[in-house]
Amino acid sequence: AAAKMANGVDSRPRLICGGGDGTASFALFCVFKVLINEAGDFFWTDHDMKLYFPALVQMPLGTGNDLAGVLGWGRAVPNPNDRQKIIAKWIGDALDGTRSVRLFDVWGIFPKDGDMKLCQLESINTERPDRPKFSEPGASVPFLSLLYVSMGFEAFVASQFELNRKDGRLANFVEYAKQIGAGLLGARRGNVNLTGVKVETLDGVQFFPPPDKESDTSDEYISLGFMNINSYSGGNISAVDAALFDDGRMDVFRQRDWIANELRRGGKTPTVKVEGISVDVPDTLPGVFCQYDGEARYAFCPQGKEFGMDIRRVMVIPVVIGPALSSQEAFRTSCGWVEYENMDSLAGQNEGEIPADYIDECKSLCERHDWGGFSVFRGRAFFRKHTGGELKKNLVAKGNCKMFIRDISADHPEFRITGTDEERDQTLTRLRRWVSGAIREELNATAEDVELLHKGLLEMNPGGACQLDHRNRMMFGVTLRRLICAVCGEACRNEGCGACKQRFCAKHLAEHLDAAPKVQWMWADAGTLIPVFAGMRKEMAKRNKARWSATMNVSEAILAFEQQTAVRPVRLSIECLGTTTEKEFEGPAQAKEELERGELRSDLGLEGVFKRSYSSASL
């Protein structure tokens, strides 16, 4: 084997995986199931794992076949009944030891606190499409992801598609298109709700909602997630800055409107390259539709609590590059070098510079002088003597600049578990639990869990999953969607509650808002600047509607008082359930404090928050 390696022949085993995109992680499950003994250790030594871990070859037998397409193995295999020679050649290419082998990033999903459960969509009532029915999931559970993970619209579409899967690939594409239309324009669109979901990078930088816009996330954004490869939804979607499968970074995205994005950018979506993310789903949502490598699930917490997950790179595996690889950039690592588009490192600390007419000559110059890399900017190459590790650590964004960094490990792609010692131990522990079936028991919902979810959906939809002091009437604008009332299921206008973003008919919107405090305020000294008849003038000012603010909810009133700089007495009027209470305060700060935690808030029950609180005992 060592002699073959020296002669440029890769002698490691081939792992040919035939199926859709989700089968790749199952193939890895089978490999680790064989390699891990009863004690939880690998049968092979570390040296054997590095050099002889099977190299993945993906045979495109699914619908979208994103992984096979990116790796150069085609989007479809011809029918073997009449294309036997083509199939034979395909197999021959897959087993060819001289084919290029590259490293491929694999991402691990780590639920927080063990509260998350997964189920799958069972059916949607055509009369009440906003109340889906779920069932216990299949055996597949998310631990490793090779392609992408997302929440929201496309996960909901994938869930509906699974209910209507056809026999042929073309028929499946037609079914996908049908479900996309229903998800965008039909009343089922109400099942896509990301309000309150938060996504941060692992170093604490907020990504979703955008830091400069914390509200209206459910209406403005229908999807969020990340890509590890530059192909999504059967190759119809890719990243503006290509998502590369061996750069150690995921490409996270948030999407308002896939149709508008298609028209504006031709299916290319903006992304941000990060090393991992942390996702939190609030207790004001019953759950979220999610998908990992095309496998659709519904994530929720049976106890109605907040839940979440961390996602980070856990390993790199060898993959075989096929003969049908397109010219589109799919990976960075090549012949001991890593390339970073629109990035630079340690700019200005140059050992020298030359015209960047011949990149191979620049690489050879670095290797002769043992420099770590060079950047190309405005047609010139700037050389850096720092190590490759130092240059990677100091990468920064820089437009129209390309950074080349030496990476010796790229010469011989080797399997390895990535991360710190603690992270590697965590990955190995999770890996053992995965192959033993423990993760399946941990994550897959039971019939009792699903029954709790259904109960929570029934409780949440009529009342609205929102705090009483956040509720307000809102018009959501013009839409082509068919809308139904969240309570009665009758057709309604695009009007509802600004807090929970649910639509209601006029009757049930009034009921929904009647339980919420309605706040108005005015300057209490209005009309008293002239001392003559001050009492009468004050009473007249009080009765003058123009003196009062617009009606707002409690949260809006608190924000309004925060923004006030004047120090004047304030009169506050709060109406709740038909009762109006008025009170005066020394100034905006005192009124704000009282709304937040004072006796007025307690007397009116403003601390009441609509949250699900139920258990199996309450069924």
N, C-alpha and C positions, 0 to 999 in steps of 0.2 A: 504494500500500500504506500509506503514511504517513497519507494522508487517511482511509482506511478505519479505521485504528487510532484516529485522533482521534475518529471517529464511533462508537466502541464496537464495531467489527467486527474480529474477529481474522483477519488475512489470511494468516497462516502456513499452510503446507501441512498436510494431515491425513495421518497414518499409520494407516490402518485395518488392524489386525492380527486376523485370524480364526484361532481355534484355542484350544488349552488355555493354561494359565497360563505354561508354559515358552516359548511362541512369542513372547512380548513381547521377551525378550532377543535372540532370533533376528532379530526385526524390526529392533532397534537395530543388530545386526551388519550387516544388509543396508544400513542407512542409512550407517553409518560406512565400510563397504566402498566405497560410492560417493563419499563425501565426502573420503576420504584418497587422495592421489595416490601415485605410485611413490616419491617422495622421503620419504613419511611425513608430509607436511603437509596441512592442510585446503585444499581448493579455495576454500572460502568465507573471507571475512574474519571477524575476531572479531565485528564488528558484525552481519554477516549471520547468523552462528551464534547469536547472542543472540536476534535478532528473528524469524528464519525457520526455525529448527530445527523439523522437523515435530512437531506435537502428536499424541500417541498416542491412538487410539481403539481400545478392545479389544472385539472381537466375540466373544461367549461360545459357542464351538464345542467346548469341551472337556467334562470331567466335572465338576470342582469349580467352575471359573470364578470363583475368588476375586477376581482383579483386575477383571474386568468388573463383578462385583457391587458391589465397593467404589466403583468409579468411576461407578456409576449407569447401566450399560448392560445390566443384567439378568443373570440366571443362565443363561438359555438363549434362543436365537433360535428362533422358531416355524419349523416345516417350510416352506420356501419354495414347495413344491408346492401347498399349499392356503392359504397365508397371505401372498400376494404383496403385498397392500396394507400389511400390518404391516411386512414386510421393507423395502418402499419408504420407509415413514415412518422406520424405524430408520436407513436410509442418509441420508435427508434430515436427520435430527437430527445425525448424525455430521458432515455437511458444513456445518451451520449455523454461520456465522461469528460469530453473536451468543452462542453457547453459552459458558459460563464455562470459562476455561482456568486451570489451577492448576499449581504446581510439584510435582514428584514426586522424592523422594530415590532415588538409585540407588547400590547398594553394590558394592564391588569385592572380589574374593577374590584374595589374594596368597599363594601357597604359600611356605613357608620353605625356603631352601637347595636347592630343586629336587629333593628326594628323594621327593616324593609322586607316586604314580601312581593312575590311576582305571581300574576295570574295571566290568563289570556282571554281575548275577546271570544265570546260564544255566539252572540247574536245581537242585532239592533232592531228594536221594535220600530216599524215604519211609522206608527202613529206617534210614538214618543222617542224619536231618535236621539234625544238628549239624555236618555237613561239607558245606556247599554247594559247588557247582561254578560257576566264573566263566568269563567269556569277554572278549574284547577289546570295548571300548565303542563306541558310535556316535560320530558326528562331533561332537556337541554337547559343549562343554567349559565349565566354570564360570569366568567372569570377572565378568560383571555379574549381579547379583541384584536383582530389583525387589520380590519378595514376601516370601520367607523362606528360611532355610537351617537345617537341623537334622541331628542325628546320633542314631542309636538306633532306637527302635521304629517310628515312622511312616516313617522312611526304609527300614527293612526291609520294612514292609508295602507301600510304594510299589514296591519292587523285585519283590516277589512279584506285585503287581498287574500290572506290565508283562509278566510271563510269561503272564498269563491275561486280557488286555484283550479286551473284547467290542465288538460293533458299536454297540449302543445305549447312551445315557447312563444309563437306568434299570438296564440289565443291568450296567453298570460299577459303579454304586453298590452293587448286590447283591454283586458280586465283591469290592469293597472291604470290605464288612461281613464277608464270609467270611474274607478274609485277616486282618482285625483279630482275629477270634476265634481263628484258628489261631496268630497271633503271640502272643496273650496267654496262651492255655491249653495249646497244644500243645508238643511237644518242640522245635519250631523257635524257641521263645522264647530258647533258649540261644545263639542267634546274636546276640542283643542284649547287648552287654557294653561298659560305659563305664568299667570299672575302670582307674584311673590317668590318665584323660583330665583335662586341666586347662584351664580357661578363665579368662582375666584380661581386664579392661578394658585399653584401650590405655595408660592411665596406671598400670597395675600393680596394680589392686585385684582380688583373687581373687573369682571368682563361682562356679566349680565346680571341685572339690567345695565346698560351703558352708564358709567359713573355720572355723566352729566344729565341723565334722564332716568329717574327712579320710578316713574309711574306709567300706567297704561301699557304695561308689558304684554298683557294678553291680547289686546287689540292690535298693537303695533308689531308684535313679533309672533310668528306662528311656529318657529322652529329654532332649536339651538343644538349644538353638538360639536363633534370634531371629525376630521378625516385624517387617516394615516396614509392613504393612497390618493392619487389624483384622478379618481374616477368614482362617481356616486350615481346611484339610480340608473344603472345600465350604461354608464358613460355619458349621460346627458348633463351631468353637473360636474364641475371641476373647480379648483381654486384659481383665483386670479394669479397669485404667486404659487406655482405648482406645489402641491402637497407631496412630499417625497418620503418614501418608506424607510429610509435608512439615515435620516438626519437627526434622530433622537428627539424630535419635536412633533407634537400633534398640531394640526391646523384647526383651531376652533373657529366656529362661525355662529352667527345669529342672523336669522332671516325674517324680514317683514312679509315679503310677497314673492313667491317663487316665479309667478307669471311675469311680474314686472321685472324681476331680475333676469329672466330669460330674454325679454324684449330689450332690456338695457345693456346687458353684458354678454348675451349669447350663452347663458348657462354657466358663466363663471361667477363664483361668489367670493367676496372679500373674506379673508381669514387672517388670524393672528397666530403666529407660531409660538407655542409655549411648551414647557416640559411636563405639564400635567395640570389637572384641574380638580377642584373640589365643588361638588354640587349639593345644594340644599333645597328640599321641597317643603314648603310651609304646611302647617296644620290646617290652614284655611282652604287647601285643595284636597279632594278625596284621593288624588293620585295623579299620575301622568302616564301617557302612552310613551313607550320608549322602544328602541330597537338597537341591537348590537349585531353587526355583520349581517343585517337583513332579518334576524330573528326577532319577531315582534312580541312584546309583552306589555303588561300594565303594572307599574310599580306603585305600591301603596303601603300604608301602615295600618294594620287592623285596629289598633287602639286609637287611631285618629291623631297620632303625634307627628311632629316633624321628623323627616328622615333624609338621608343623603348618602353620597358615595364619594370616594376619592378615586381618581384614575391616573395612573402613572405608568411609565415604561417599566416592564419587569424582566424582559429578556430580548435577545436578538437571536434569530434562527437563520440558517442558510436556506436560500431559495434558488431555484434554477431559472435562468432567463431563457425564454423561448425564442424561436426564430422569427416570430411575428411581432416583435417589439417595435412599436411605432417610434417616430422621431421625437415624439413628445417626451420631455424629460420626466423620468419616473424615479430615478435614484441619484444620489450624489456620489457615493463612494465608488472610486474607480482607480485601480492601480496605485493604491497607497495615498490617494488624495481625496479630500472632501471639499466641495465647492458650495459657497453660500452667496446666493443672489441678493443684491441690494444690502449688503452688509460689509463692515470693515472692522478691523481690530488693531488697536494701538497705533492709530494713524499718526503720522509725523515721526515715529521712531524707526526711521528707515536706515538700512545698511547700504542702500543704493537703489538706483532706478534705471530702467531701460525701456525702450519702446516695446509694447506688448504685442508685437507682430506674430510671434510664435510662442504659444503657451507651453508646448512641450520643452522648448529651450529654456523657458523660465523655470519649469519644474526641475530640469536637470541642473541648472545653476544652483537652486536651493539644495538639492541633494549633495552636490559636490562640496558646498560650504557648510552643510549641516544646519541650514536655516529652517525655521518652522513653517514658513509660507510667504505668500505675497498677495497684494491686492492689485486689481486692475481698475484704474480710474482714468477716464478721458484719454484712453489709448496708451497709457503708460503703466508699467508694472513696478510696484514699490515693495522692496524685499524687507522682511522682518526676521531678525535673528532669534527671536523668542521661540520657545518650544511650541509644538502644536497644541499642547494642553493649555498653555498660557494664552495663546491666540484664541482658542475656543472660549475660554473663560471670559474674555474681554470683547466678545463680539457685540457690535452695536449697529443699529440700522443706518444705512447711508445710501441714498438714491443713486442709481446708475453706477454702482460700485459692485465688484465681484471679488470675494475673498477666497483664496485657495490655501488650504491648510493641509499639511502632511499628516497622514494617519496610517501608520505602519500596519495596524491590525487589518486594514482594508486589503492588504495583499493576500492574506489567507483567512477568508471568512470563517470565523469560529463561533460556535454556540456559546453563549454565556448568560448567566443571570446578572442583571444590571442593578445599580444602585449602591447605597451604603451597606455596611455589614448588617445593620438593623433592617434595612429594606430587603436585603437578600434573604435574611432569615424569615421575614414576614411573607415573602413570596413563596419560599419553600414550604412553609407551614400551610399556606393557602393551597399550594399545589398538591400537597398530600391529602388535604381535606377534599379537594376537587376529585381526585381519582378514586378516593374511598367512598364517595357518595355523600359525605357529610355536608358539603355545600348545597347539594340538592335538597336535603332535609331542612337546611337552614333557610333557604330562600324561597322554595316553592310553596305557595299558599295551599293550605288545607281547605276542605269544604267549609269548615267553620270560619276560616279567615275570609273566604269569598262571601259567605253569608253576612259577615260583619260589614264588608265593603258595600254590599247591596243596601244594607240598612243605612249606612252613612250617606250613600248617594240619595236615597229617598228623603233623609232628614235635611240634607244640604241644599238640594235644588229648590224646594219651595221657599225656604227662608232666606236663601242667599248666604254664601260663605263669606260673610264680611262682618266687620265690627259695626255695632250700631252707630258709633260716633264717627264713622267714615261714610255712611250712606248719603247719597245725594242723587237727584234726578240728572240724567245725562242723555243727550241726543248723540248717537254714534255716527251720524252722517249718512251719505248715500251708499247703498250697497245693493248688489245683485243677489245676495243670498236670500234663501227662504228662511224666515225667522218664526220661531214659535215661543210662546210664553213658557217660562221655566216652571210655572205652577200648573196651569191647566192644559198646556199643549196646543192652545188655539193660536192661529196666526196673529202676529203683532207687528207693530212698527219697530224700527231700529232705535228703540228707546228703552232705557232701563236704569239700573243702578250703577253709578260711577265707581263704587267700591268693589263689588263682586263681578261687575261687567256682564251680569246676566240681563236678558231681555224679558220684559213683562208686558202683558196687556194692561190697559189703563186701570182696570179694577185691581189687579194684583200688584201693580206698581204702587198704587196708593196705599195698599195694605202694607207693603214692604217698607215704604218710607214713613208711614204713620208711627211705626215703632222706633224710629230714629229721631233723636233730638234735632230741632231746627233752631239755629242761632242767628240772632241779629244784634247789632250793637250800635251805639251812638255816643257822642261826647255828652256827658251828663251836664256840663256847664253851658251847653248851647242855649242862647237866648238870655243869659244872665250877665252878659258883659256890661249892660246898662242897668244900674241898680234899681231904677224906677220900675215898679211892678215886676220885680225879678221873679217872684213866685208864679205869677200868671204867665210871664214870658217863658219860663221853664216848662210849664204844663203845655203851653201851645207848641213849643219846640218838640216836646215828647210826642204830641199827636201829629206832627208833620212827618209824613212818610219819607219825604226827601232827606230828612235828617238821619234816617236809619240806613245801615248797610244792607247789601243784598242778603237774602237768606242763604246760609251756609251750614255745613255740618261742623261738628265740634273740632275736628282736626283742622279744617280750613280756618276756623276762628282763632285757634291757637297760633297758626302760622301768621295770620293777619296781625295779631298782637305782637308777635316776635318782630315784625317788620316796622312797627310803629316807633318813632323816635320822640314824639311829643309826649310831655308829661301833663296830662289832663285827666280829670275824673271820667270814668267810663260807666255807662248804663248798659247792662247786659240783659237780653230777653231770650229765654229758652222755652220753646214749645215742645211738649212731648206727650203723646197719647191724649191730646185734647186739653192738657193743662199748661198754662203759661206762667212762668216764674220770672220776675224781674229783680235785679239787684244792682246796686252801685258799688264801684270800686275806686280807689284812689288814683289808679292809672292802669294802662294796658298790662304792665308786668303783673300787677296783682290779679287782674281778671284772668290772665293766662295761667297763673299759678292755681287759681281756684278751679279752672276748667280741668287742669291736669290732675289735681289730687285733693281739692278742697271739699268742704261740706256740700256745696251746691252740686258738685258732680255726684257725690254719694247719694244725696237725697233724690236725685232724678234717676238714679240707676245707670249712670253713664259708664260705670266700670263694667257693665255687662257686655261680654264679647261672645259672639256666636262661634262656639267651638264644639266639635263633636266630642262627646264624652260618653262612651258606652263600652260594654264588654259583652262577652258571650252570655253572661248571667242575665243581661237585660233583654235578650231576644225572646 
